[in-house]
Amino acid sequence: MAKRKVPTIVFVIILILSIIALDIVRQVQFGGSKDDIILSVLYTSEKKGWINSIAPDFPDWFAQRNPGLTVRLQFEIQGTRTSMLGILAGESKPTIWSPAATVWVPLLDWAWKRKFGTEILDFSQVKSLVASPIIIGTWQSFKEENNFTSWSDLYDLADTELKLAHTSAQESNSGFMAVLLEITAASGKQPDEITLEDLQNTTIQAWLEKVESKAVLYGTSTGFLAKQAVQLGPSAINVMILYENLIIETAKDGEAFSKWGDNIVAVYPEEGTLWSDHPIAILNASWVTPEERFAAQEFEAFLLSKENQQKAIPFGFRPGNETLVNDPDIISEMQNVFKPENGVSLNITIPRFDVPTDGEILDRIPDLWLKTRATTLERVTDSEYWQLGMNPYIYFSLIFSVLVVLVVIRKRRRKV
């Protein structure tokens, strides 16, 4: 009997060591010991590449500025709407919340105030980290053939050969903003001028129904949608509502041209557009300590520094720190990325819309889309693998642990 217990003991030891190993990996990744200030950051996957490229430098940067203090970053990656609902439900309790666009900030604050009677953030203190305008993506050949330049032109294209794709207004930031911009075009108003009566206006609803009836794909991930457009080609999808940075990413990849002899390019709608400006909001929540708030302010300063803003540009983002707009180094870096060869323009001359601040109006946008959307399409499930926030280091550690356990079990069976 004693011999048969040995493998079980070994099995338990391996599990304990695996847990310890995972904790070590976590500490190495986010930097520090158990005495650190733990800074919880909930953000969206669009800026994951940029964040991952600079986050390892933050603990040392923080320690140099604050002798005697250390910090550990704890990241969670979720879609914007999912993260907002998680905060409201008490499932996520971050110190920093960074959705894909500022348009979600007044919506969270409105919903929180309605539920709890208090404000969860100070809108006046919310800053943009990096920015990418919402644009109309299309194939170069289709743009030349149809010469469209505005959101309103989508309505006219719906009479002919429009094959539209955007993400779900219920589940994705870009889809939410796409529908808001459609309402803007249909009403002839600025986004921050839209009223509840506009959302109930049958003429505006008919405008949306006509355009949305030409949708051939709704997804949950904007990045996946752009890849689908490349895979399916110009005959399947000819207009996409995307982020500018995805146009750059697609051009750099080169697959569209090699596959179809055509490139996806950005149309900057002449009426103006909203920006996916990736705000950083430090929450005024009961779970946020003064030390965590201080660390969050330091992380904000770290992200907005010239060095780290410059590192965001190769990922297709424009700097969120507006004080750097005329910086020669920033301009030089942007000229290498924002160019016609990548399907985009360096200088954007169209108006930049202000975001609506009425939470009740914003809350009704997905409902209007559900009412006017193309009803023949099935929901496309396309969440990216890392969207759950699982870090690759932890993932491979788990795989290794499982393999070790399997080896032990196999040896045990052979002995039996």
One Martini backbone bead per residue (centre of mass of N, CA, C, O) as a GRO file, in nm:
protein
  416
    1MET     BB    1   0.057   0.064  -0.019
    2ALA     BB    2   0.295   0.259   0.002
    3LYS     BB    3   0.380   0.245  -0.298
    4ARG     BB    4   0.103   0.366  -0.408
    5LYS     BB    5   0.145   0.662  -0.267
    6VAL     BB    6   0.384   0.797  -0.404
    7PRO     BB    7   0.257   0.912  -0.668
    8THR     BB    8   0.058   1.096  -0.520
    9ILE     BB    9   0.266   1.273  -0.381
   10VAL     BB   10   0.403   1.365  -0.640
   11PHE     BB   11   0.155   1.495  -0.761
   12VAL     BB   12   0.119   1.712  -0.539
   13ILE     BB   13   0.396   1.843  -0.563
   14ILE     BB   14   0.367   1.932  -0.856
   15LEU     BB   15   0.127   2.118  -0.813
   16ILE     BB   16   0.263   2.308  -0.612
   17LEU     BB   17   0.500   2.388  -0.799
   18SER     BB   18   0.319   2.505  -1.022
   19ILE     BB   19   0.197   2.732  -0.856
   20ILE     BB   20   0.464   2.866  -0.787
   21ALA     BB   21   0.555   2.911  -1.080
   22LEU     BB   22   0.319   3.096  -1.161
   23ASP     BB   23   0.385   3.317  -0.953
   24ILE     BB   24   0.664   3.380  -1.062
   25VAL     BB   25   0.579   3.457  -1.346
   26ARG     BB   26   0.391   3.685  -1.259
   27GLN     BB   27   0.611   3.853  -1.113
   28VAL     BB   28   0.801   3.886  -1.352
   29GLN     BB   29   0.604   4.022  -1.544
   30PHE     BB   30   0.492   4.255  -1.324
   31GLY     BB   31   0.698   4.313  -1.101
   32GLY     BB   32   0.779   4.145  -0.803
   33SER     BB   33   0.636   4.139  -0.492
   34LYS     BB   34   0.409   4.103  -0.223
   35ASP     BB   35   0.468   4.427  -0.142
   36ASP     BB   36   0.329   4.542  -0.360
   37ILE     BB   37   0.164   4.739  -0.561
   38ILE     BB   38  -0.148   4.660  -0.697
   39LEU     BB   39  -0.225   4.712  -1.043
   40SER     BB   40  -0.538   4.727  -1.188
   41VAL     BB   41  -0.596   4.648  -1.542
   42LEU     BB   42  -0.861   4.735  -1.769
   43TYR     BB   43  -0.852   4.629  -2.112
   44THR     BB   44  -0.816   4.640  -2.454
   45SER     BB   45  -0.689   4.459  -2.734
   46GLU     BB   46  -0.591   4.678  -2.939
   47LYS     BB   47  -0.336   4.769  -2.723
   48LYS     BB   48  -0.164   4.517  -2.647
   49GLY     BB   49   0.105   4.546  -2.801
   50TRP     BB   50   0.192   4.810  -2.670
   51ILE     BB   51   0.171   4.737  -2.371
   52ASN     BB   52   0.363   4.485  -2.382
   53SER     BB   53   0.620   4.659  -2.478
   54ILE     BB   54   0.623   4.854  -2.191
   55ALA     BB   55   0.540   4.732  -1.908
   56PRO     BB   56   0.817   4.608  -1.801
   57ASP     BB   57   0.930   4.915  -1.733
   58PHE     BB   58   0.755   5.029  -1.496
   59PRO     BB   59   0.868   4.935  -1.218
   60ASP     BB   60   1.142   5.088  -1.246
   61TRP     BB   61   1.028   5.365  -1.304
   62PHE     BB   62   0.874   5.385  -1.034
   63ALA     BB   63   1.114   5.337  -0.834
   64GLN     BB   64   1.284   5.586  -0.921
   65ARG     BB   65   1.050   5.797  -0.841
   66ASN     BB   66   0.983   5.589  -0.573
   67PRO     BB   67   1.140   5.542  -0.313
   68GLY     BB   68   1.029   5.239  -0.150
   69LEU     BB   69   0.855   5.166  -0.404
   70THR     BB   70   0.633   4.916  -0.540
   71VAL     BB   71   0.512   4.750  -0.848
   72ARG     BB   72   0.224   4.565  -0.983
   73LEU     BB   73   0.092   4.432  -1.268
   74GLN     BB   74  -0.267   4.375  -1.347
   75PHE     BB   75  -0.414   4.213  -1.612
   76GLU     BB   76  -0.716   4.276  -1.816
   77ILE     BB   77  -0.889   4.141  -2.104
   78GLN     BB   78  -1.158   4.319  -2.269
   79GLY     BB   79  -1.429   4.415  -2.384
   80THR     BB   80  -1.590   4.698  -2.345
   81ARG     BB   81  -1.876   4.603  -2.263
   82THR     BB   82  -1.790   4.374  -2.079
   83SER     BB   83  -1.629   4.551  -1.879
   84MET     BB   84  -1.862   4.733  -1.792
   85LEU     BB   85  -2.051   4.506  -1.687
   86GLY     BB   86  -1.847   4.395  -1.478
   87ILE     BB   87  -1.839   4.647  -1.300
   88LEU     BB   88  -2.145   4.666  -1.240
   89ALA     BB   89  -2.144   4.357  -1.115
   90GLY     BB   90  -1.856   4.308  -0.956
   91GLU     BB   91  -1.644   4.126  -1.129
   92SER     BB   92  -1.482   4.395  -1.169
   93LYS     BB   93  -1.184   4.563  -0.987
   94PRO     BB   94  -1.045   4.818  -1.097
   95THR     BB   95  -0.845   5.103  -1.119
   96ILE     BB   96  -0.822   5.070  -1.431
   97TRP     BB   97  -1.001   5.198  -1.719
   98SER     BB   98  -0.971   5.097  -2.083
   99PRO     BB   99  -1.133   5.167  -2.331
  100ALA     BB  100  -1.170   5.231  -2.676
  101ALA     BB  101  -1.369   5.477  -2.585
  102THR     BB  102  -1.512   5.766  -2.454
  103VAL     BB  103  -1.817   5.696  -2.504
  104TRP     BB  104  -1.819   5.492  -2.242
  105VAL     BB  105  -1.785   5.671  -1.991
  106PRO     BB  106  -2.075   5.801  -1.956
  107LEU     BB  107  -2.217   5.527  -1.948
  108LEU     BB  108  -2.099   5.417  -1.687
  109ASP     BB  109  -2.169   5.655  -1.503
  110TRP     BB  110  -2.474   5.642  -1.546
  111ALA     BB  111  -2.517   5.344  -1.456
  112TRP     BB  112  -2.393   5.374  -1.173
  113LYS     BB  113  -2.574   5.601  -1.068
  114ARG     BB  114  -2.842   5.444  -1.106
  115LYS     BB  115  -2.751   5.202  -0.910
  116PHE     BB  116  -2.574   5.375  -0.661
  117GLY     BB  117  -2.565   5.713  -0.658
  118THR     BB  118  -2.274   5.740  -0.786
  119GLU     BB  119  -1.950   5.824  -0.882
  120ILE     BB  120  -1.681   5.649  -1.064
  121LEU     BB  121  -1.595   5.922  -1.218
  122ASP     BB  122  -1.388   6.179  -1.377
  123PHE     BB  123  -1.431   6.310  -1.679
  124SER     BB  124  -1.215   6.554  -1.666
  125GLN     BB  125  -0.966   6.328  -1.612
  126VAL     BB  126  -0.985   6.204  -1.884
  127LYS     BB  127  -0.754   6.036  -2.101
  128SER     BB  128  -0.570   5.990  -2.385
  129LEU     BB  129  -0.351   5.757  -2.513
  130VAL     BB  130  -0.469   5.666  -2.795
  131ALA     BB  131  -0.541   5.695  -3.162
  132SER     BB  132  -0.835   5.607  -3.381
  133PRO     BB  133  -1.017   5.644  -3.643
  134ILE     BB  134  -1.317   5.618  -3.785
  135ILE     BB  135  -1.355   5.435  -4.086
  136ILE     BB  136  -1.377   5.374  -4.432
  137GLY     BB  137  -1.341   5.070  -4.569
  138THR     BB  138  -1.175   4.988  -4.884
  139TRP     BB  139  -1.122   4.927  -5.199
  140GLN     BB  140  -0.946   5.083  -5.431
  141SER     BB  141  -1.129   5.013  -5.675
  142PHE     BB  142  -1.401   5.098  -5.543
  143LYS     BB  143  -1.328   5.391  -5.491
  144GLU     BB  144  -1.273   5.471  -5.790
  145GLU     BB  145  -1.559   5.385  -5.904
  146ASN     BB  146  -1.740   5.561  -5.669
  147ASN     BB  147  -1.643   5.817  -5.515
  148PHE     BB  148  -1.655   5.809  -5.201
  149THR     BB  149  -1.673   6.049  -4.888
  150SER     BB  150  -1.921   5.941  -4.702
  151TRP     BB  151  -2.178   5.844  -4.506
  152SER     BB  152  -2.405   5.925  -4.707
  153ASP     BB  153  -2.303   5.740  -4.946
  154LEU     BB  154  -2.410   5.471  -4.834
  155TYR     BB  155  -2.703   5.519  -4.912
  156ASP     BB  156  -2.651   5.519  -5.222
  157LEU     BB  157  -2.502   5.239  -5.238
  158ALA     BB  158  -2.758   5.070  -5.153
  159ASP     BB  159  -2.872   5.080  -5.462
  160THR     BB  160  -2.641   4.880  -5.542
  161GLU     BB  161  -2.319   4.729  -5.432
  162LEU     BB  162  -2.343   4.701  -5.132
  163LYS     BB  163  -2.101   4.542  -4.892
  164LEU     BB  164  -2.136   4.522  -4.560
  165ALA     BB  165  -1.912   4.573  -4.264
  166HIS     BB  166  -1.964   4.516  -3.912
  167THR     BB  167  -1.997   4.525  -3.593
  168SER     BB  168  -2.147   4.481  -3.307
  169ALA     BB  169  -2.332   4.706  -3.109
  170GLN     BB  170  -2.334   4.511  -2.853
  171GLU     BB  171  -2.004   4.398  -2.858
  172SER     BB  172  -1.872   4.655  -3.013
  173ASN     BB  173  -1.723   4.952  -3.057
  174SER     BB  174  -1.726   4.993  -3.369
  175GLY     BB  175  -2.030   4.925  -3.400
  176PHE     BB  176  -2.140   5.141  -3.216
  177MET     BB  177  -2.008   5.383  -3.375
  178ALA     BB  178  -2.130   5.324  -3.649
  179VAL     BB  179  -2.427   5.374  -3.568
  180LEU     BB  180  -2.385   5.661  -3.464
  181LEU     BB  181  -2.289   5.767  -3.747
  182GLU     BB  182  -2.547   5.698  -3.898
  183ILE     BB  183  -2.728   5.884  -3.732
  184THR     BB  184  -2.578   6.139  -3.804
  185ALA     BB  185  -2.635   6.126  -4.110
  186ALA     BB  186  -2.951   6.100  -4.093
  187SER     BB  187  -2.989   6.377  -3.911
  188GLY     BB  188  -2.758   6.611  -3.942
  189LYS     BB  189  -2.594   6.569  -3.682
  190GLN     BB  190  -2.430   6.569  -3.407
  191PRO     BB  191  -2.367   6.339  -3.172
  192ASP     BB  192  -2.417   6.554  -2.923
  193GLU     BB  193  -2.729   6.622  -3.055
  194ILE     BB  194  -2.866   6.375  -2.994
  195THR     BB  195  -3.185   6.234  -2.939
  196LEU     BB  196  -3.445   6.041  -2.847
  197GLU     BB  197  -3.620   6.129  -3.088
  198ASP     BB  198  -3.422   6.036  -3.309
  199LEU     BB  199  -3.440   5.727  -3.236
  200GLN     BB  200  -3.769   5.742  -3.310
  201ASN     BB  201  -3.728   5.817  -3.594
  202THR     BB  202  -3.843   5.684  -3.891
  203THR     BB  203  -3.647   5.809  -4.095
  204ILE     BB  204  -3.387   5.718  -3.956
  205GLN     BB  205  -3.456   5.418  -3.950
  206ALA     BB  206  -3.477   5.385  -4.259
  207TRP     BB  207  -3.186   5.455  -4.319
  208LEU     BB  208  -3.061   5.221  -4.159
  209GLU     BB  209  -3.210   4.988  -4.302
  210LYS     BB  210  -3.088   5.030  -4.581
  211VAL     BB  211  -2.790   4.993  -4.503
  212GLU     BB  212  -2.811   4.728  -4.326
  213SER     BB  213  -2.928   4.544  -4.558
  214LYS     BB  214  -2.612   4.530  -4.679
  215ALA     BB  215  -2.521   4.332  -4.483
  216VAL     BB  216  -2.272   4.044  -4.461
  217LEU     BB  217  -2.127   4.127  -4.174
  218TYR     BB  218  -2.111   4.027  -3.830
  219GLY     BB  219  -1.915   4.096  -3.548
  220THR     BB  220  -1.690   4.109  -3.245
  221SER     BB  221  -1.423   4.165  -3.418
  222THR     BB  222  -1.241   4.391  -3.593
  223GLY     BB  223  -0.990   4.231  -3.670
  224PHE     BB  224  -1.142   3.989  -3.790
  225LEU     BB  225  -1.299   4.145  -4.006
  226ALA     BB  226  -1.052   4.235  -4.168
  227LYS     BB  227  -0.957   3.944  -4.231
  228GLN     BB  228  -1.214   3.857  -4.379
  229ALA     BB  229  -1.195   4.057  -4.610
  230VAL     BB  230  -0.933   3.941  -4.722
  231GLN     BB  231  -1.031   3.646  -4.766
  232LEU     BB  232  -1.299   3.716  -4.945
  233GLY     BB  233  -1.301   3.988  -5.080
  234PRO     BB  234  -1.443   4.231  -5.298
  235SER     BB  235  -1.703   4.051  -5.375
  236ALA     BB  236  -1.805   4.027  -5.065
  237ILE     BB  237  -1.644   4.293  -4.950
  238ASN     BB  238  -1.649   4.667  -4.989
  239VAL     BB  239  -1.740   4.762  -4.688
  240MET     BB  240  -1.583   4.900  -4.391
  241ILE     BB  241  -1.591   4.947  -4.037
  242LEU     BB  242  -1.299   5.097  -3.899
  243TYR     BB  243  -0.981   5.122  -3.803
  244GLU     BB  244  -0.702   5.272  -3.906
  245ASN     BB  245  -0.489   5.062  -3.793
  246LEU     BB  246  -0.601   4.823  -3.975
  247ILE     BB  247  -0.507   4.931  -4.244
  248ILE     BB  248  -0.208   4.920  -4.178
  249GLU     BB  249  -0.191   4.621  -4.104
  250THR     BB  250  -0.287   4.516  -4.381
  251ALA     BB  251  -0.065   4.645  -4.555
  252LYS     BB  252   0.181   4.513  -4.413
  253ASP     BB  253   0.100   4.219  -4.471
  254GLY     BB  254   0.002   4.187  -4.800
  255GLU     BB  255  -0.237   3.982  -4.866
  256ALA     BB  256  -0.439   4.138  -5.037
  257PHE     BB  257  -0.255   4.179  -5.286
  258SER     BB  258  -0.162   3.881  -5.330
  259LYS     BB  259  -0.466   3.776  -5.362
  260TRP     BB  260  -0.615   4.046  -5.540
  261GLY     BB  261  -0.461   4.310  -5.639
  262ASP     BB  262  -0.550   4.467  -5.370
  263ASN     BB  263  -0.642   4.736  -5.148
  264ILE     BB  264  -0.697   4.860  -4.832
  265VAL     BB  265  -0.865   5.168  -4.759
  266ALA     BB  266  -0.913   5.497  -4.650
  267VAL     BB  267  -1.209   5.678  -4.558
  268TYR     BB  268  -1.262   6.018  -4.484
  269PRO     BB  269  -1.531   6.153  -4.371
  270GLU     BB  270  -1.642   6.475  -4.436
  271GLU     BB  271  -1.826   6.522  -4.180
  272GLY     BB  272  -1.683   6.313  -3.994
  273THR     BB  273  -1.561   6.170  -3.673
  274LEU     BB  274  -1.482   5.925  -3.460
  275TRP     BB  275  -1.278   5.818  -3.183
  276SER     BB  276  -1.043   5.579  -3.086
  277ASP     BB  277  -0.897   5.694  -2.767
  278HIS     BB  278  -0.818   5.534  -2.523
  279PRO     BB  279  -0.895   5.575  -2.227
  280ILE     BB  280  -0.808   5.683  -1.889
  281ALA     BB  281  -0.963   5.547  -1.592
  282ILE     BB  282  -0.989   5.642  -1.261
  283LEU     BB  283  -1.147   5.499  -1.008
  284ASN     BB  284  -1.423   5.581  -0.770
  285ALA     BB  285  -1.378   5.327  -0.568
  286SER     BB  286  -1.384   5.135  -0.281
  287TRP     BB  287  -1.133   4.942  -0.387
  288VAL     BB  288  -0.960   5.203  -0.398
  289THR     BB  289  -0.660   5.301  -0.303
  290PRO     BB  290  -0.433   5.545  -0.256
  291GLU     BB  291  -0.195   5.378  -0.371
  292GLU     BB  292  -0.337   5.294  -0.637
  293ARG     BB  293  -0.391   5.577  -0.739
  294PHE     BB  294  -0.099   5.665  -0.757
  295ALA     BB  295  -0.007   5.439  -0.951
  296ALA     BB  296  -0.205   5.522  -1.177
  297GLN     BB  297  -0.085   5.805  -1.227
  298GLU     BB  298   0.193   5.693  -1.307
  299PHE     BB  299   0.100   5.518  -1.546
  300GLU     BB  300  -0.011   5.748  -1.708
  301ALA     BB  301   0.259   5.902  -1.736
  302PHE     BB  302   0.407   5.672  -1.876
  303LEU     BB  303   0.217   5.644  -2.130
  304LEU     BB  304   0.246   5.974  -2.200
  305SER     BB  305   0.514   5.961  -2.279
  306LYS     BB  306   0.713   6.008  -2.540
  307GLU     BB  307   0.841   5.728  -2.566
  308ASN     BB  308   0.559   5.565  -2.556
  309GLN     BB  309   0.412   5.715  -2.782
  310GLN     BB  310   0.616   5.638  -3.004
  311LYS     BB  311   0.566   5.321  -2.971
  312ALA     BB  312   0.264   5.333  -3.092
  313ILE     BB  313   0.293   5.399  -3.399
  314PRO     BB  314   0.367   5.115  -3.530
  315PHE     BB  315   0.058   5.022  -3.444
  316GLY     BB  316  -0.128   5.276  -3.568
  317PHE     BB  317  -0.103   5.509  -3.363
  318ARG     BB  318  -0.197   5.799  -3.224
  319PRO     BB  319  -0.135   6.034  -3.015
  320GLY     BB  320  -0.284   6.132  -2.707
  321ASN     BB  321  -0.064   6.342  -2.664
  322GLU     BB  322  -0.104   6.671  -2.768
  323THR     BB  323   0.190   6.793  -2.695
  324LEU     BB  324   0.325   6.606  -2.947
  325VAL     BB  325   0.233   6.698  -3.235
  326ASN     BB  326   0.512   6.894  -3.291
  327ASP     BB  327   0.712   6.676  -3.266
  328PRO     BB  328   0.972   6.573  -3.457
  329ASP     BB  329   0.985   6.270  -3.376
  330ILE     BB  330   0.687   6.209  -3.413
  331ILE     BB  331   0.657   6.297  -3.705
  332SER     BB  332   0.868   6.104  -3.824
  333GLU     BB  333   0.728   5.843  -3.734
  334MET     BB  334   0.454   5.899  -3.879
  335GLN     BB  335   0.566   5.912  -4.174
  336ASN     BB  336   0.632   5.594  -4.173
  337VAL     BB  337   0.309   5.512  -4.140
  338PHE     BB  338   0.137   5.766  -4.250
  339LYS     BB  339   0.067   5.643  -4.568
  340PRO     BB  340  -0.035   5.549  -4.877
  341GLU     BB  341   0.095   5.260  -4.867
  342ASN     BB  342  -0.110   5.216  -4.599
  343GLY     BB  343  -0.400   5.364  -4.673
  344VAL     BB  344  -0.320   5.653  -4.552
  345SER     BB  345  -0.313   5.961  -4.363
  346LEU     BB  346  -0.150   6.201  -4.194
  347ASN     BB  347  -0.359   6.425  -4.260
  348ILE     BB  348  -0.650   6.533  -4.085
  349THR     BB  349  -0.937   6.743  -4.195
  350ILE     BB  350  -1.160   6.635  -4.054
  351PRO     BB  351  -1.384   6.625  -3.827
  352ARG     BB  352  -1.401   6.600  -3.469
  353PHE     BB  353  -1.609   6.451  -3.276
  354ASP     BB  354  -1.811   6.473  -3.018
  355VAL     BB  355  -1.915   6.314  -2.750
  356PRO     BB  356  -2.159   6.186  -2.597
  357THR     BB  357  -2.307   6.234  -2.245
  358ASP     BB  358  -2.572   6.071  -2.270
  359GLY     BB  359  -2.643   5.769  -2.137
  360GLU     BB  360  -2.929   5.706  -2.243
  361ILE     BB  361  -2.864   5.728  -2.542
  362LEU     BB  362  -2.633   5.521  -2.552
  363ASP     BB  363  -2.811   5.281  -2.445
  364ARG     BB  364  -2.997   5.280  -2.725
  365ILE     BB  365  -2.823   5.196  -2.969
  366PRO     BB  366  -2.845   4.882  -2.978
  367ASP     BB  367  -3.156   4.878  -3.013
  368LEU     BB  368  -3.162   5.015  -3.290
  369TRP     BB  369  -2.995   4.803  -3.434
  370LEU     BB  370  -3.186   4.561  -3.384
  371LYS     BB  371  -3.418   4.699  -3.551
  372THR     BB  372  -3.224   4.764  -3.835
  373ARG     BB  373  -3.097   4.516  -3.902
  374ALA     BB  374  -2.989   4.242  -4.052
  375THR     BB  375  -3.186   3.938  -4.030
  376THR     BB  376  -3.014   3.716  -4.211
  377LEU     BB  377  -2.792   3.713  -4.001
  378GLU     BB  378  -2.554   3.554  -3.833
  379ARG     BB  379  -2.375   3.507  -3.569
  380VAL     BB  380  -2.033   3.589  -3.510
  381THR     BB  381  -1.775   3.399  -3.374
  382ASP     BB  382  -1.446   3.592  -3.290
  383SER     BB  383  -1.272   3.555  -3.054
  384GLU     BB  384  -0.982   3.608  -2.933
  385TYR     BB  385  -0.767   3.427  -2.759
  386TRP     BB  386  -0.643   3.674  -2.568
  387GLN     BB  387  -0.913   3.815  -2.461
  388LEU     BB  388  -0.909   3.670  -2.168
  389GLY     BB  389  -0.602   3.744  -2.051
  390MET     BB  390  -0.405   3.527  -2.130
  391ASN     BB  391  -0.086   3.464  -2.079
  392PRO     BB  392   0.162   3.300  -2.242
  393TYR     BB  393   0.334   3.217  -2.000
  394ILE     BB  394   0.104   3.080  -1.843
  395TYR     BB  395   0.013   2.889  -2.062
  396PHE     BB  396   0.286   2.726  -2.088
  397SER     BB  397   0.294   2.642  -1.793
  398LEU     BB  398   0.040   2.472  -1.800
  399ILE     BB  399   0.130   2.273  -2.013
  400PHE     BB  400   0.373   2.167  -1.859
  401SER     BB  401   0.218   2.064  -1.612
  402VAL     BB  402   0.041   1.861  -1.764
  403LEU     BB  403   0.273   1.690  -1.882
  404VAL     BB  404   0.391   1.600  -1.613
  405VAL     BB  405   0.139   1.459  -1.506
  406LEU     BB  406   0.117   1.252  -1.740
  407VAL     BB  407   0.386   1.114  -1.687
  408VAL     BB  408   0.323   1.017  -1.402
  409ILE     BB  409   0.074   0.849  -1.473
  410ARG     BB  410   0.216   0.660  -1.672
  411LYS     BB  411   0.419   0.540  -1.470
  412ARG     BB  412   0.210   0.429  -1.275
  413ARG     BB  413   0.077   0.227  -1.476
  414ARG     BB  414   0.333   0.057  -1.531
  415LYS     BB  415   0.369  -0.043  -1.238
  416VAL     BB  416   0.078  -0.178  -1.232
   0.00000   0.00000   0.00000
